[in-house]
Amino acid sequence: MDIKTKVERIYLKEGKGSEGEVERKINRGRSMVGALGAQPKILSSFVSNRFLHSPNPPHLHQFFRYDAGAKHLYMQLPRTFSGLTNLLFNRRNVDESTNTKRKRLRPGKVSPLRPVPDHILKPPYVKSKRPPGIASGPEVHDEKGIECMRASGRLAAKVLEYAGTLVQPGTKTDEIDEAVHQMIIDNGAYPSPLGYGGFPKSVCTSVNECICHGIPDSRALEDGDIINIDVTVYLNGYHGDTSATFFCGNVDDEARNLVEVTKDCLYKAISICAPGVEFKKIGKTIHDHGDKYRYGVVRQFVGHGVGRVFHSDPVVLHYRNKDSGRMMLNQTFTIGHLPFD
């Protein structure tokens, strides 16, 4: 199985770098790719109005920044508008690329919500049906919290591995969602994306130019697709979050190279993590390596803390930045959403 992984990680013991100094528990992956064409220009999405919740909705122009002479239009979201379902804006090509035969991705039909047994513990946001955004303050785990994170991470990893075996031409992403949903609830856990701010499915399936948080639907996978499957489980009050990008059939070199470079950026960033290290070093490490291959980092998406809360501080930027903040012992956070263009 050819899996290109973007990892969200936990470090639990002091030290840095070499084996034995840092015990890393790989808990999450995001191998997200942006538009594969040569001229990415603007943003598009699969978002419907019911996923946007704000008492005073801002004008869209407030979210965008345009640099004169640049090829791209960037979207910037404030923290209060940064829930998972509000980040379903995906960079796309406006028109067909001249150097690919692949059709632009189009949304299919979304099936009804899948039921979850009453005895399974559900996260607080399920009843509110509003995206909680990113909670303030980092979470530092005690011994019990560490064990709970390990358990939820192990289950998420098993579910992801199984989901990857379903990736083949002809498989519908909704079928992957159905299988993931069933395996999670069979293990006494709740699929974290389901009901997060109105998100209608139990897993995120992001195909080709869909950067992340894609909604499973009736579209069948095609030969040459790449698909990121993003699994998060809520087990015993803790979220275990993981994802990987899978190749469907014969994938061209352009897509393979993009995923490989993204993977390398991730592991280079992981290698510098340790208690006391500045978070901004993650962004510099990723950005520097991407520059070598003339890839630019898509800035709309961030890594984040994870634990009892699905999304919390710290906010981890994947490009060069001047943000303050240092890593803490027994803190869990993601290095995710690493799409390049």
C-alpha atoms as a printed R data frame, in Angstrom:
    type eleno elety resid chain resno       x      y       z
1   ATOM     1    CA   MET     A     1   0.000  0.000   0.000
2   ATOM     2    CA   ASP     A     2   1.475  3.350  -1.005
3   ATOM     3    CA   ILE     A     3   0.514  5.837   1.711
4   ATOM     4    CA   LYS     A     4   1.809  9.367   1.823
5   ATOM     5    CA   THR     A     5   1.400 10.527   5.348
6   ATOM     6    CA   LYS     A     6   1.146 13.900   7.019
7   ATOM     7    CA   VAL     A     7   1.475 13.354  10.700
8   ATOM     8    CA   GLU     A     8   0.027 14.978  13.743
9   ATOM     9    CA   ARG     A     9   2.261 14.032  16.617
10  ATOM    10    CA   ILE     A    10   2.559 13.827  20.357
11  ATOM    11    CA   TYR     A    11   5.843 14.219  22.179
12  ATOM    12    CA   LEU     A    12   5.816 12.858  25.679
13  ATOM    13    CA   LYS     A    13   9.382 12.877  26.990
14  ATOM    14    CA   GLU     A    14  12.008 15.565  27.132
15  ATOM    15    CA   GLY     A    15  14.788 15.619  24.627
16  ATOM    16    CA   LYS     A    16  15.326 16.332  20.982
17  ATOM    17    CA   GLY     A    17  16.348 14.672  17.800
18  ATOM    18    CA   SER     A    18  17.776 11.206  18.216
19  ATOM    19    CA   GLU     A    19  15.970  7.997  19.050
20  ATOM    20    CA   GLY     A    20  15.629  7.495  22.792
21  ATOM    21    CA   GLU     A    21  15.607 11.203  23.548
22  ATOM    22    CA   VAL     A    22  12.135 11.872  22.293
23  ATOM    23    CA   GLU     A    23   9.266  9.397  22.435
24  ATOM    24    CA   ARG     A    24   6.951 10.337  19.622
25  ATOM    25    CA   LYS     A    25   3.499  8.993  19.249
26  ATOM    26    CA   ILE     A    26   2.334  9.581  15.734
27  ATOM    27    CA   ASN     A    27  -1.300 10.496  16.102
28  ATOM    28    CA   ARG     A    28  -2.287 12.374  13.030
29  ATOM    29    CA   GLY     A    29  -1.451 12.891   9.402
30  ATOM    30    CA   ARG     A    30  -2.388 15.323   6.765
31  ATOM    31    CA   SER     A    31  -1.053 14.939   3.299
32  ATOM    32    CA   MET     A    32  -3.035 17.618   1.560
33  ATOM    33    CA   VAL     A    33  -2.412 18.838  -1.941
34  ATOM    34    CA   GLY     A    34  -3.523 21.994  -3.650
35  ATOM    35    CA   ALA     A    35  -4.455 22.417  -7.281
36  ATOM    36    CA   LEU     A    36  -2.074 20.475  -9.495
37  ATOM    37    CA   GLY     A    37  -2.299 22.752 -12.498
38  ATOM    38    CA   ALA     A    38   0.362 25.271 -13.395
39  ATOM    39    CA   GLN     A    39  -1.734 28.380 -12.746
40  ATOM    40    CA   PRO     A    40  -3.744 28.195  -9.495
41  ATOM    41    CA   LYS     A    41  -5.651 31.465  -9.268
42  ATOM    42    CA   ILE     A    42  -8.567 31.668  -6.872
43  ATOM    43    CA   LEU     A    43 -10.582 29.917  -4.192
44  ATOM    44    CA   SER     A    44 -13.555 27.628  -4.550
45  ATOM    45    CA   SER     A    45 -15.376 25.349  -2.150
46  ATOM    46    CA   PHE     A    46 -17.998 22.730  -1.481
47  ATOM    47    CA   VAL     A    47 -19.465 24.783   1.365
48  ATOM    48    CA   SER     A    48 -23.201 25.227   1.606
49  ATOM    49    CA   ASN     A    49 -24.735 28.085   3.549
50  ATOM    50    CA   ARG     A    50 -25.720 25.855   6.440
51  ATOM    51    CA   PHE     A    51 -22.062 25.331   7.301
52  ATOM    52    CA   LEU     A    52 -21.364 29.012   7.880
53  ATOM    53    CA   HIS     A    53 -22.389 30.092  11.362
54  ATOM    54    CA   SER     A    54 -21.766 33.636  12.519
55  ATOM    55    CA   PRO     A    55 -24.143 36.053  14.284
56  ATOM    56    CA   ASN     A    56 -22.696 38.919  12.247
57  ATOM    57    CA   PRO     A    57 -21.390 37.402   9.042
58  ATOM    58    CA   PRO     A    58 -18.482 39.458   7.673
59  ATOM    59    CA   HIS     A    59 -18.213 40.409   4.035
60  ATOM    60    CA   LEU     A    60 -16.138 37.980   2.025
61  ATOM    61    CA   HIS     A    61 -13.731 40.680   0.904
62  ATOM    62    CA   GLN     A    62 -12.566 40.924   4.523
63  ATOM    63    CA   PHE     A    63 -11.168 37.403   4.278
64  ATOM    64    CA   PHE     A    64  -9.074 37.922   1.163
65  ATOM    65    CA   ARG     A    65  -5.688 39.480   0.566
66  ATOM    66    CA   TYR     A    66  -4.357 40.228  -2.879
67  ATOM    67    CA   ASP     A    67  -0.706 41.059  -3.482
68  ATOM    68    CA   ALA     A    68  -0.176 43.140  -6.583
69  ATOM    69    CA   GLY     A    69   1.700 41.196  -9.219
70  ATOM    70    CA   ALA     A    70   1.064 37.868  -7.522
71  ATOM    71    CA   LYS     A    71  -0.757 34.918  -9.085
72  ATOM    72    CA   HIS     A    72  -2.821 34.108  -6.040
73  ATOM    73    CA   LEU     A    73  -5.652 35.505  -4.012
74  ATOM    74    CA   TYR     A    74  -5.360 34.503  -0.366
75  ATOM    75    CA   MET     A    75  -8.105 33.936   2.174
76  ATOM    76    CA   GLN     A    76  -7.489 34.809   5.821
77  ATOM    77    CA   LEU     A    77  -9.936 33.746   8.525
78  ATOM    78    CA   PRO     A    78 -10.146 35.205  12.032
79  ATOM    79    CA   ARG     A    79 -10.061 32.727  14.928
80  ATOM    80    CA   THR     A    80 -13.800 33.145  15.567
81  ATOM    81    CA   PHE     A    81 -14.488 31.993  12.012
82  ATOM    82    CA   SER     A    82 -12.074 29.100  12.002
83  ATOM    83    CA   GLY     A    83 -14.085 25.944  12.734
84  ATOM    84    CA   LEU     A    84 -13.443 22.852  10.651
85  ATOM    85    CA   THR     A    85 -16.499 23.353   8.499
86  ATOM    86    CA   ASN     A    86 -15.655 27.014   7.994
87  ATOM    87    CA   LEU     A    87 -12.277 25.934   6.582
88  ATOM    88    CA   LEU     A    88 -13.831 24.103   3.671
89  ATOM    89    CA   PHE     A    89 -12.519 26.661   1.205
90  ATOM    90    CA   ASN     A    90 -10.301 24.908  -1.283
91  ATOM    91    CA   ARG     A    91  -7.938 26.404  -3.793
92  ATOM    92    CA   ARG     A    92  -8.925 25.339  -7.312
93  ATOM    93    CA   ASN     A    93  -8.056 26.159 -10.863
94  ATOM    94    CA   VAL     A    94 -10.607 28.502 -12.401
95  ATOM    95    CA   ASP     A    95 -10.275 26.799 -15.740
96  ATOM    96    CA   GLU     A    96  -8.976 23.486 -17.015
97  ATOM    97    CA   SER     A    97  -5.230 23.104 -16.922
98  ATOM    98    CA   THR     A    98  -3.725 22.745 -20.379
99  ATOM    99    CA   ASN     A    99  -1.267 20.058 -19.266
100 ATOM   100    CA   THR     A   100  -3.666 17.525 -17.755
101 ATOM   101    CA   LYS     A   101  -6.516 15.402 -19.047
102 ATOM   102    CA   ARG     A   102  -8.166 15.169 -15.643
103 ATOM   103    CA   LYS     A   103 -11.570 16.738 -15.220
104 ATOM   104    CA   ARG     A   104 -12.187 19.277 -12.510
105 ATOM   105    CA   LEU     A   105 -13.587 17.819  -9.321
106 ATOM   106    CA   ARG     A   106 -17.340 18.188  -8.962
107 ATOM   107    CA   PRO     A   107 -19.421 17.443  -5.839
108 ATOM   108    CA   GLY     A   108 -21.739 14.454  -5.957
109 ATOM   109    CA   LYS     A   109 -24.816 13.646  -3.892
110 ATOM   110    CA   VAL     A   110 -24.443 13.493  -0.121
111 ATOM   111    CA   SER     A   111 -26.302 10.684   1.623
112 ATOM   112    CA   PRO     A   112 -28.305 11.136   4.867
113 ATOM   113    CA   LEU     A   113 -26.623 11.317   8.276
114 ATOM   114    CA   ARG     A   114 -25.563  7.973   9.693
115 ATOM   115    CA   PRO     A   115 -26.893  7.110  13.189
116 ATOM   116    CA   VAL     A   116 -24.724  6.715  16.291
117 ATOM   117    CA   PRO     A   117 -25.933  4.496  19.171
118 ATOM   118    CA   ASP     A   118 -27.120  6.375  22.252
119 ATOM   119    CA   HIS     A   119 -24.654  4.647  24.588
120 ATOM   120    CA   ILE     A   120 -21.613  6.112  22.784
121 ATOM   121    CA   LEU     A   121 -20.144  9.231  24.411
122 ATOM   122    CA   LYS     A   122 -20.503 12.238  22.125
123 ATOM   123    CA   PRO     A   123 -18.441 15.446  22.130
124 ATOM   124    CA   PRO     A   124 -20.225 18.587  23.407
125 ATOM   125    CA   TYR     A   125 -20.443 20.304  20.015
126 ATOM   126    CA   VAL     A   126 -22.766 17.643  18.588
127 ATOM   127    CA   LYS     A   127 -25.832 19.021  20.345
128 ATOM   128    CA   SER     A   128 -25.007 22.687  19.716
129 ATOM   129    CA   LYS     A   129 -24.572 22.214  15.938
130 ATOM   130    CA   ARG     A   130 -22.300 25.256  15.915
131 ATOM   131    CA   PRO     A   131 -18.576 25.168  15.111
132 ATOM   132    CA   PRO     A   132 -16.685 25.882  18.348
133 ATOM   133    CA   GLY     A   133 -13.633 27.216  16.536
134 ATOM   134    CA   ILE     A   134 -10.216 26.953  18.202
135 ATOM   135    CA   ALA     A   135 -10.300 26.857  22.006
136 ATOM   136    CA   SER     A   136  -7.942 29.227  23.809
137 ATOM   137    CA   GLY     A   137  -5.123 27.872  25.892
138 ATOM   138    CA   PRO     A   138  -2.914 24.804  25.345
139 ATOM   139    CA   GLU     A   139  -3.811 21.458  26.888
140 ATOM   140    CA   VAL     A   140  -1.040 19.690  28.796
141 ATOM   141    CA   HIS     A   141  -1.821 16.064  29.629
142 ATOM   142    CA   ASP     A   142  -1.323 14.237  32.891
143 ATOM   143    CA   GLU     A   143  -0.513 10.516  32.927
144 ATOM   144    CA   LYS     A   144  -4.146  9.537  32.433
145 ATOM   145    CA   GLY     A   145  -4.541 11.991  29.569
146 ATOM   146    CA   ILE     A   146  -1.476 10.594  27.835
147 ATOM   147    CA   GLU     A   147  -2.865  7.068  28.000
148 ATOM   148    CA   CYS     A   148  -6.250  8.242  26.695
149 ATOM   149    CA   MET     A   149  -4.568 10.037  23.808
150 ATOM   150    CA   ARG     A   150  -2.618  6.899  22.970
151 ATOM   151    CA   ALA     A   151  -5.783  4.808  22.972
152 ATOM   152    CA   SER     A   152  -7.726  7.182  20.739
153 ATOM   153    CA   GLY     A   153  -4.730  7.570  18.436
154 ATOM   154    CA   ARG     A   154  -4.323  3.803  18.094
155 ATOM   155    CA   LEU     A   155  -7.964  3.355  17.161
156 ATOM   156    CA   ALA     A   156  -7.822  6.200  14.644
157 ATOM   157    CA   ALA     A   157  -4.727  4.654  13.053
158 ATOM   158    CA   LYS     A   158  -6.428  1.252  12.711
159 ATOM   159    CA   VAL     A   159  -9.486  2.833  11.126
160 ATOM   160    CA   LEU     A   160  -7.320  4.803   8.701
161 ATOM   161    CA   GLU     A   161  -5.377  1.710   7.692
162 ATOM   162    CA   TYR     A   162  -8.627 -0.106   6.940
163 ATOM   163    CA   ALA     A   163 -10.021  2.870   5.009
164 ATOM   164    CA   GLY     A   164  -6.912  2.870   2.833
165 ATOM   165    CA   THR     A   165  -7.604 -0.686   1.697
166 ATOM   166    CA   LEU     A   166 -10.858  0.543   0.157
167 ATOM   167    CA   VAL     A   167  -9.146  3.013  -2.177
168 ATOM   168    CA   GLN     A   168  -9.473  1.710  -5.721
169 ATOM   169    CA   PRO     A   169 -11.060  2.915  -8.946
170 ATOM   170    CA   GLY     A   170 -14.838  2.719  -8.716
171 ATOM   171    CA   THR     A   171 -15.107  3.062  -4.940
172 ATOM   172    CA   LYS     A   172 -17.357  5.934  -3.871
173 ATOM   173    CA   THR     A   173 -16.139  8.200  -1.119
174 ATOM   174    CA   ASP     A   174 -19.521  7.719   0.559
175 ATOM   175    CA   GLU     A   175 -18.743  3.998   0.758
176 ATOM   176    CA   ILE     A   176 -15.509  4.836   2.552
177 ATOM   177    CA   ASP     A   177 -17.484  7.002   4.971
178 ATOM   178    CA   GLU     A   178 -19.916  4.183   5.648
179 ATOM   179    CA   ALA     A   179 -17.118  1.728   6.416
180 ATOM   180    CA   VAL     A   180 -15.247  4.200   8.630
181 ATOM   181    CA   HIS     A   181 -18.399  5.128  10.515
182 ATOM   182    CA   GLN     A   182 -19.241  1.510  11.249
183 ATOM   183    CA   MET     A   183 -15.753  0.577  12.420
184 ATOM   184    CA   ILE     A   184 -15.582  3.569  14.772
185 ATOM   185    CA   ILE     A   185 -18.897  2.934  16.473
186 ATOM   186    CA   ASP     A   186 -18.181 -0.812  16.634
187 ATOM   187    CA   ASN     A   187 -15.206  0.133  18.800
188 ATOM   188    CA   GLY     A   188 -17.295  2.275  21.125
189 ATOM   189    CA   ALA     A   189 -16.079  5.613  19.801
190 ATOM   190    CA   TYR     A   190 -17.715  8.587  18.091
191 ATOM   191    CA   PRO     A   191 -16.603  9.862  14.643
192 ATOM   192    CA   SER     A   192 -15.470 13.385  15.572
193 ATOM   193    CA   PRO     A   193 -16.270 15.196  12.281
194 ATOM   194    CA   LEU     A   194 -19.930 14.107  12.360
195 ATOM   195    CA   GLY     A   195 -21.986 17.083  13.490
196 ATOM   196    CA   TYR     A   196 -19.013 19.394  13.948
197 ATOM   197    CA   GLY     A   197 -20.654 22.691  13.016
198 ATOM   198    CA   GLY     A   198 -23.094 20.784  10.826
199 ATOM   199    CA   PHE     A   199 -20.497 18.638   9.015
200 ATOM   200    CA   PRO     A   200 -22.627 15.791   7.594
201 ATOM   201    CA   LYS     A   201 -20.178 12.889   7.495
202 ATOM   202    CA   SER     A   202 -17.953 10.759   9.730
203 ATOM   203    CA   VAL     A   203 -14.713 11.166   7.806
204 ATOM   204    CA   CYS     A   204 -13.156 13.711   5.455
205 ATOM   205    CA   THR     A   205 -12.225 12.502   1.963
206 ATOM   206    CA   SER     A   206 -10.287 15.056  -0.063
207 ATOM   207    CA   VAL     A   207  -9.659 14.115  -3.678
208 ATOM   208    CA   ASN     A   208  -7.104 15.738  -5.998
209 ATOM   209    CA   GLU     A   209  -7.428 19.534  -5.857
210 ATOM   210    CA   CYS     A   210  -9.638 19.499  -2.761
211 ATOM   211    CA   ILE     A   211  -7.099 20.541  -0.121
212 ATOM   212    CA   CYS     A   212  -8.803 19.127   2.955
213 ATOM   213    CA   HIS     A   213 -12.103 18.487   4.771
214 ATOM   214    CA   GLY     A   214 -13.782 17.105   1.655
215 ATOM   215    CA   ILE     A   215 -17.296 15.742   2.162
216 ATOM   216    CA   PRO     A   216 -17.810 12.093   1.125
217 ATOM   217    CA   ASP     A   217 -20.409 11.769  -1.604
218 ATOM   218    CA   SER     A   218 -21.540  9.699  -4.573
219 ATOM   219    CA   ARG     A   219 -18.474 10.418  -6.716
220 ATOM   220    CA   ALA     A   220 -16.514  7.274  -7.568
221 ATOM   221    CA   LEU     A   221 -12.728  7.348  -7.390
222 ATOM   222    CA   GLU     A   222 -10.944  7.249 -10.721
223 ATOM   223    CA   ASP     A   223  -7.629  5.790 -11.811
224 ATOM   224    CA   GLY     A   224  -4.926  8.373 -11.127
225 ATOM   225    CA   ASP     A   225  -6.721 10.114  -8.239
226 ATOM   226    CA   ILE     A   226  -5.028 10.889  -4.980
227 ATOM   227    CA   ILE     A   227  -7.245 10.952  -1.900
228 ATOM   228    CA   ASN     A   228  -6.583 12.125   1.607
229 ATOM   229    CA   ILE     A   229  -8.625 10.270   4.204
230 ATOM   230    CA   ASP     A   230  -8.870 12.149   7.491
231 ATOM   231    CA   VAL     A   231 -10.054 10.060  10.457
232 ATOM   232    CA   THR     A   232 -10.769 11.437  13.926
233 ATOM   233    CA   VAL     A   233 -12.291  9.373  16.721
234 ATOM   234    CA   TYR     A   234 -13.627 10.519  20.084
235 ATOM   235    CA   LEU     A   235 -12.855  7.767  22.586
236 ATOM   236    CA   ASN     A   236 -13.252  8.120  26.355
237 ATOM   237    CA   GLY     A   237 -13.397 11.880  26.044
238 ATOM   238    CA   TYR     A   238 -10.265 12.351  23.880
239 ATOM   239    CA   HIS     A   239  -9.901 12.958  20.133
240 ATOM   240    CA   GLY     A   240  -7.448 10.797  18.203
241 ATOM   241    CA   ASP     A   241  -6.807 12.381  14.823
242 ATOM   242    CA   THR     A   242  -4.940 10.968  11.839
243 ATOM   243    CA   SER     A   243  -4.907 11.075   8.069
244 ATOM   244    CA   ALA     A   244  -2.949  9.916   5.061
245 ATOM   245    CA   THR     A   245  -3.013 10.373   1.316
246 ATOM   246    CA   PHE     A   246  -3.515  7.264  -0.801
247 ATOM   247    CA   PHE     A   247  -2.826  6.687  -4.493
248 ATOM   248    CA   CYS     A   248  -5.716  5.321  -6.523
249 ATOM   249    CA   GLY     A   249  -4.388  3.201  -9.367
250 ATOM   250    CA   ASN     A   250  -1.707  4.764 -11.551
251 ATOM   251    CA   VAL     A   251  -0.842  8.266 -10.340
252 ATOM   252    CA   ASP     A   252   1.228 10.635 -12.478
253 ATOM   253    CA   ASP     A   253   4.664 11.919 -11.475
254 ATOM   254    CA   GLU     A   254   3.433 15.450 -10.832
255 ATOM   255    CA   ALA     A   255   1.098 14.337  -8.068
256 ATOM   256    CA   ARG     A   256   3.572 11.821  -6.654
257 ATOM   257    CA   ASN     A   257   6.333 14.421  -6.429
258 ATOM   258    CA   LEU     A   258   4.059 16.923  -4.733
259 ATOM   259    CA   VAL     A   259   3.004 14.420  -2.095
260 ATOM   260    CA   GLU     A   260   6.588 13.259  -1.551
261 ATOM   261    CA   VAL     A   261   7.895 16.792  -0.980
262 ATOM   262    CA   THR     A   262   5.010 17.507   1.364
263 ATOM   263    CA   LYS     A   263   5.815 14.341   3.308
264 ATOM   264    CA   ASP     A   264   9.475 15.330   3.556
265 ATOM   265    CA   CYS     A   265   8.484 18.744   4.881
266 ATOM   266    CA   LEU     A   266   6.388 17.130   7.569
267 ATOM   267    CA   TYR     A   267   9.114 14.852   8.861
268 ATOM   268    CA   LYS     A   268  11.701 17.616   8.799
269 ATOM   269    CA   ALA     A   269   9.316 19.680  10.921
270 ATOM   270    CA   ILE     A   270   8.742 16.792  13.343
271 ATOM   271    CA   SER     A   271  12.483 16.344  13.757
272 ATOM   272    CA   ILE     A   272  12.930 19.796  15.303
273 ATOM   273    CA   CYS     A   273  10.092 19.428  17.825
274 ATOM   274    CA   ALA     A   274  10.936 19.260  21.532
275 ATOM   275    CA   PRO     A   275   9.921 21.040  24.735
276 ATOM   276    CA   GLY     A   276  10.936 24.692  24.615
277 ATOM   277    CA   VAL     A   277  11.303 24.928  20.830
278 ATOM   278    CA   GLU     A   278   9.554 27.891  19.208
279 ATOM   279    CA   PHE     A   279   6.545 26.952  17.087
280 ATOM   280    CA   LYS     A   280   7.637 29.344  14.367
281 ATOM   281    CA   LYS     A   281  10.556 27.011  13.600
282 ATOM   282    CA   ILE     A   282   8.023 24.541  12.205
283 ATOM   283    CA   GLY     A   283   6.874 27.063   9.629
284 ATOM   284    CA   LYS     A   284  10.415 28.002   8.651
285 ATOM   285    CA   THR     A   285  11.462 24.374   8.260
286 ATOM   286    CA   ILE     A   286   8.501 23.580   6.016
287 ATOM   287    CA   HIS     A   287   8.760 26.770   3.978
288 ATOM   288    CA   ASP     A   288  12.516 26.407   3.420
289 ATOM   289    CA   HIS     A   289  12.200 22.862   2.093
290 ATOM   290    CA   GLY     A   290   9.237 23.726  -0.120
291 ATOM   291    CA   ASP     A   291  11.221 26.582  -1.649
292 ATOM   292    CA   LYS     A   292  13.836 24.130  -2.892
293 ATOM   293    CA   TYR     A   293  11.211 22.604  -5.171
294 ATOM   294    CA   ARG     A   294   9.532 25.907  -6.024
295 ATOM   295    CA   TYR     A   295   6.385 24.987  -4.113
296 ATOM   296    CA   GLY     A   296   4.489 27.627  -2.173
297 ATOM   297    CA   VAL     A   297   2.699 26.818   1.078
298 ATOM   298    CA   VAL     A   298  -1.071 27.325   1.087
299 ATOM   299    CA   ARG     A   299  -1.621 29.550   4.115
300 ATOM   300    CA   GLN     A   300  -5.318 29.182   4.834
301 ATOM   301    CA   PHE     A   301  -4.923 26.041   6.940
302 ATOM   302    CA   VAL     A   302  -3.079 25.448  10.187
303 ATOM   303    CA   GLY     A   303  -2.015 22.807  12.652
304 ATOM   304    CA   HIS     A   304  -3.604 22.950  16.093
305 ATOM   305    CA   GLY     A   305  -3.774 21.460  19.552
306 ATOM   306    CA   VAL     A   306  -5.830 18.296  20.011
307 ATOM   307    CA   GLY     A   307  -6.965 16.290  23.025
308 ATOM   308    CA   ARG     A   308 -10.142 16.640  25.026
309 ATOM   309    CA   VAL     A   309 -10.942 19.464  22.614
310 ATOM   310    CA   PHE     A   310 -10.978 18.780  18.860
311 ATOM   311    CA   HIS     A   311  -9.227 22.050  17.948
312 ATOM   312    CA   SER     A   312  -7.333 24.157  20.471
313 ATOM   313    CA   ASP     A   313  -4.197 26.228  20.934
314 ATOM   314    CA   PRO     A   314  -1.492 26.233  19.778
315 ATOM   315    CA   VAL     A   315  -2.183 27.402  16.243
316 ATOM   316    CA   VAL     A   316   0.693 26.019  14.168
317 ATOM   317    CA   LEU     A   317   1.560 27.967  11.018
318 ATOM   318    CA   HIS     A   318   3.304 26.118   8.191
319 ATOM   319    CA   TYR     A   319   5.044 29.095   6.619
320 ATOM   320    CA   ARG     A   320   7.643 31.582   7.859
321 ATOM   321    CA   ASN     A   321   6.163 33.702  10.614
322 ATOM   322    CA   LYS     A   322   7.010 35.714  13.705
323 ATOM   323    CA   ASP     A   323   4.460 34.209  16.063
324 ATOM   324    CA   SER     A   324   5.580 33.680  19.632
325 ATOM   325    CA   GLY     A   325   5.037 30.531  21.653
326 ATOM   326    CA   ARG     A   326   7.056 27.480  22.598
327 ATOM   327    CA   MET     A   327   6.312 23.769  22.764
328 ATOM   328    CA   MET     A   328   5.494 22.279  26.153
329 ATOM   329    CA   LEU     A   329   6.136 18.839  27.606
330 ATOM   330    CA   ASN     A   330   3.091 16.510  27.351
331 ATOM   331    CA   GLN     A   331   1.318 18.845  24.955
332 ATOM   332    CA   THR     A   332  -0.358 17.391  21.862
333 ATOM   333    CA   PHE     A   333  -0.648 19.298  18.628
334 ATOM   334    CA   THR     A   334  -0.836 18.720  14.919
335 ATOM   335    CA   ILE     A   335   1.467 19.508  12.081
336 ATOM   336    CA   GLY     A   336  -1.186 19.261   9.445
337 ATOM   337    CA   HIS     A   337  -2.777 20.957   6.477
338 ATOM   338    CA   LEU     A   338   0.422 21.089   4.474
339 ATOM   339    CA   PRO     A   339  -0.817 21.711   0.937
340 ATOM   340    CA   PHE     A   340   1.524 23.247  -1.606
341 ATOM   341    CA   ASP     A   341   0.743 24.970  -4.864
